[in-house]
Amino acid sequence: MNKKQALSALLAAAVMCSAGAYGTANAEDTAAHTVTVYDFDGNVMATLNVSDGAPLDLNTVDTSVLEKHLDVYTQIGFSSWSSYPETVTEDISVYALYKKMTISLDGKPKKTEYYSKEGNIDLSGLKVTITVDKQLPEKDELGNFRIDNEVLSIESKCTAVPATLEEAFASGMTANVKVYPIDSEKEILSYDISCFPEIGDVDMNGAVNASDASEILKFYSIASTGKTPVYKEGQQKRADIDRNGKVDSNDASIVLVYYSAASTGQDTNMDRMLAGKQKI
């Protein structure tokens, strides 16, 4: 090899060394880190490669797959991500945090017997709640994500089907009522109701008036002496107006108030008359 060839070889080697050193520097500058994304149960949802110092974009992770019903009345879905740095400088793990909502029945309607076919189904006494459990990014002393709990009353948002007494008792004196929470196609409660329009007509003549009050007082007087009144079939049920299990002067008073209202053209709906007041 002459001097000219040797010089060319040296220059070529120098260029190659220079290029190699430059390429190594670029590789270090573009080093990637692994971001492992986990679902609610600790299963891997996605693995992302993020350049060193770059921000983490989780918009590519499909969180809709986390939306599901655990049972008929419990739904769980994505709420937020666990904490993570603004820029990625090392391998990290990120967890999906949930929001779980459970509908529960905590109290049933008190009224199951009606005395007319006027008005709506009475849902007084119904208590329905939604319990919301939401995971927070902060962890407790055991390393578990903290849970924020909230209980919301939603009985005012529930609907009865059928909604009216006229519809419920259109074909008979008994009916089944289903109660649906807001935006739900599954009832939270199904219960039976009945209609007893004969209430107060103690003498069984088809009308409620002063003579029915007299009949009640007669039965009450007999019972007060320690004797057992003799009722016709269904008569005792007609006489126990306030539904407290006994026939007494209070039942007679209710009949007289009803009769007085009817005589003057006032409201004679026994359901409304008895609502919230068992004593007259």
VOGU-3710 file (C-alpha; in Angstrom, 3 decimals, decimal comma):
1> mnkkqalsal> 0,000/0,000/0,000  1,463/3,358/-1,025  1,244/6,518/1,047  -1,790/7,821/-0,872  -3,761/4,628/-0,288  -2,797/4,525/3,383  -3,991/8,111/3,881  -7,335/7,326/2,218  -7,804/4,305/4,472  -7,118/6,384/7,544
11> laaavmcsag> -9,622/9,059/6,456  -12,297/6,412/5,797  -11,769/4,857/9,204  -12,005/8,262/10,855  -15,326/8,972/9,083  -16,725/5,607/10,128  -15,714/6,148/13,733  -17,222/9,594/13,677  -20,503/8,286/12,195  -20,640/5,461/14,719
21> aygtanaedt> -20,192/7,802/17,631  -22,922/10,121/16,274  -25,318/7,219/15,759  -24,812/6,008/19,340  -25,601/9,446/20,688  -28,887/9,544/18,698  -29,920/6,116/20,018  -29,475/7,313/23,580  -31,423/10,491/22,879  -34,409/8,494/21,550
31> aahtvtvydf> -34,458/5,754/24,212  -38,003/4,528/24,979  -39,608/3,606/28,288  -42,368/1,080/28,888  -45,662/2,232/30,349  -47,843/-0,660/31,518  -51,553/0,129/31,828  -53,687/-2,041/34,143  -57,469/-2,469/34,484  -59,507/-2,551/37,729
41> dgnvmatlnv> -58,504/-6,169/38,418  -54,785/-5,725/37,797  -54,821/-7,188/34,310  -52,691/-5,551/31,599  -54,809/-3,414/29,290  -52,028/-1,963/27,172  -48,270/-1,578/26,937  -47,012/1,744/25,579  -43,530/2,748/24,460  -42,822/6,386/25,277
51> sdgapldlnt> -39,712/8,330/24,365  -37,563/9,550/27,225  -38,826/12,910/28,479  -42,030/12,776/26,414  -45,491/13,324/27,920  -47,776/10,311/28,415  -50,854/10,241/26,187  -53,445/7,727/27,428  -56,144/8,726/24,934  -55,244/5,719/22,809
61> vdtsvlekhl> -56,292/3,318/25,592  -59,891/2,176/25,099  -61,610/2,607/28,487  -65,056/1,737/27,123  -64,212/-1,964/27,565  -64,267/-1,352/31,321  -67,977/-0,434/31,304  -70,072/-3,399/32,430  -72,846/-4,601/34,744  -71,625/-6,681/37,659
71> dvytqigfss> -75,239/-7,684/38,305  -78,716/-6,359/37,487  -78,421/-3,388/39,842  -74,661/-2,744/39,863  -72,715/-0,982/37,101  -69,001/-0,230/37,018  -67,054/2,019/34,684  -63,921/4,088/34,181  -63,508/7,141/36,407  -59,897/8,346/36,055
81> wssypetvte> -56,254/7,250/35,916  -53,928/6,770/38,844  -51,227/9,414/39,267  -48,362/9,509/36,755  -45,539/11,990/35,960  -45,938/14,777/33,390  -43,009/13,364/31,410  -41,808/9,772/31,253  -38,202/9,229/32,322  -38,416/5,567/33,369
91> disvyalykk> -40,626/2,499/33,111  -43,899/3,128/34,994  -47,279/1,536/35,722  -50,648/3,310/35,444  -53,940/1,969/36,797  -57,518/2,574/35,658  -59,693/3,698/38,577  -63,368/2,780/38,739  -66,696/4,350/39,578  -69,206/1,759/40,777
101> mtisldgkpk> -72,926/2,472/41,206  -75,320/0,125/42,995  -79,093/0,588/43,194  -80,758/-0,876/46,283  -84,265/-1,112/47,714  -84,276/0,038/51,354  -87,986/0,532/52,017  -91,285/-0,571/50,440  -94,474/1,472/49,940  -96,690/1,314/53,031
111> kteyyskegn> -100,014/1,455/51,236  -101,171/-1,746/49,576  -104,940/-1,435/50,088  -107,011/1,284/48,443  -110,615/2,296/48,994  -111,377/3,854/45,613  -110,127/3,824/42,043  -109,317/7,533/42,014  -105,813/8,967/42,032  -102,320/7,558/41,621
121> idlsglkvti> -100,423/4,674/43,166  -99,151/5,866/46,547  -95,399/5,209/46,869  -95,080/6,713/50,355  -92,557/4,678/52,336  -90,570/3,706/49,254  -86,839/4,182/49,743  -84,419/3,548/46,877  -80,782/4,584/46,926  -77,761/4,613/44,647
131> tvdkqlpekd> -74,458/3,934/46,362  -71,539/5,440/44,438  -68,058/4,054/45,161  -65,295/6,008/43,427  -61,609/5,055/43,536  -59,230/7,919/44,259  -55,613/8,276/43,056  -54,401/8,409/46,676  -53,481/5,164/48,413  -54,030/4,064/52,001
141> elgnfridne> -51,469/2,647/54,417  -51,927/-0,821/52,882  -51,185/0,434/49,379  -54,763/0,223/48,135  -56,478/3,058/46,316  -58,797/4,957/48,629  -62,524/4,872/47,903  -64,898/7,804/48,188  -68,434/6,697/49,096  -71,671/8,591/48,462
151> vlsieskcta> -75,287/7,475/48,951  -78,020/9,221/46,948  -81,782/8,882/47,529  -83,624/8,397/44,232  -87,119/7,273/45,239  -88,506/10,570/43,918  -87,148/9,557/40,500  -88,837/6,155/40,540  -92,012/5,430/38,612  -94,837/2,998/39,241
161> vpatleeafa> -96,355/0,903/36,454  -99,304/1,138/36,311  -99,266/4,689/37,629  -102,978/5,251/38,306  -105,490/3,324/40,372  -107,991/3,426/37,522  -105,512/1,609/35,303  -104,442/-0,797/38,046  -107,972/-1,884/38,913  -109,410/-1,742/35,396
171> sgmtanvkvy> -110,122/-5,457/35,324  -110,437/-6,421/38,983  -109,888/-5,543/42,615  -106,286/-6,751/42,758  -103,266/-5,682/40,754  -99,493/-5,945/40,568  -97,342/-2,828/40,609  -93,750/-2,624/39,384  -91,445/0,196/40,471  -88,658/1,309/38,136
181> pidsekeils> -85,656/3,476/39,047  -84,827/6,322/36,653  -83,494/5,161/33,264  -83,842/1,494/34,249  -85,623/-1,218/32,292  -85,516/-3,602/35,266  -87,882/-3,080/38,177  -86,451/-2,664/41,667  -89,715/-3,833/43,259  -92,841/-5,778/42,337
191> ydiscfpeig> -95,727/-5,906/44,821  -99,478/-6,534/44,959  -102,225/-4,046/45,804  -105,957/-4,425/46,323  -109,048/-2,240/46,199  -111,751/-2,322/48,880  -114,371/0,309/47,961  -116,850/-1,116/50,504  -114,938/0,436/53,412  -117,333/2,300/55,733
201> dvdmngavna> -120,502/0,709/54,327  -121,069/-1,283/57,499  -124,802/-1,876/57,048  -124,093/-3,060/53,500  -126,700/-0,900/51,805  -124,356/0,562/49,194  -123,835/3,960/50,863  -121,750/5,410/53,690  -123,822/7,540/56,053  -124,818/8,101/59,685
211> sdaseilkfy> -126,436/4,671/59,982  -123,021/3,060/59,385  -121,604/5,086/62,270  -124,456/3,825/64,440  -123,666/0,230/63,478  -120,031/0,727/64,406  -120,937/2,199/67,787  -123,272/-0,757/68,401  -120,447/-3,238/67,775  -118,108/-1,135/69,919
221> siastgktpv> -120,600/-1,086/72,777  -120,966/-4,866/72,702  -117,171/-5,351/72,705  -116,828/-2,906/75,628  -118,909/-5,219/77,813  -116,521/-8,095/77,156  -118,765/-9,810/74,655  -117,855/-10,682/71,063  -119,910/-8,860/68,411  -121,512/-11,003/65,726
231> ykegqqkrad> -120,553/-9,729/62,267  -121,869/-10,750/58,899  -119,300/-11,941/56,384  -116,983/-9,034/55,530  -118,767/-6,644/57,905  -115,924/-6,325/60,423  -113,513/-5,344/57,680  -115,920/-2,646/56,507  -116,203/-1,312/60,067  -112,486/-1,132/60,876
241> idrngkvdsn> -111,997/2,121/58,987  -108,603/3,112/60,377  -107,265/-0,432/59,875  -105,927/-0,772/63,417  -107,460/-4,209/63,944  -110,388/-3,155/66,121  -113,795/-1,530/65,707  -114,184/1,481/67,991  -115,457/5,046/68,297  -112,682/6,408/66,085
251> dasivlvyys> -114,053/4,379/63,169  -117,498/5,866/63,790  -115,997/9,380/63,820  -114,336/8,813/60,453  -117,610/7,665/58,937  -119,384/10,782/60,245  -116,678/13,064/58,814  -116,952/11,263/55,485  -120,747/11,529/55,495  -120,622/15,210/56,421
261> aastgqdtnm> -118,214/15,931/53,574  -120,371/14,024/51,099  -123,479/15,887/52,241  -121,868/19,260/51,511  -120,264/18,283/48,213  -116,712/18,062/49,590  -114,007/15,491/48,900  -115,247/12,038/49,834  -112,202/10,034/48,759  -111,549/7,740/51,724
271> drmlagkqki> -107,919/7,225/50,725  -107,177/10,944/50,906  -109,238/11,326/54,066  -107,210/8,672/55,863  -103,807/9,696/54,485  -101,538/10,684/57,346  -104,263/10,721/60,032  -105,583/7,637/61,756  -107,362/9,657/64,430  -110,235/12,021/63,647
//
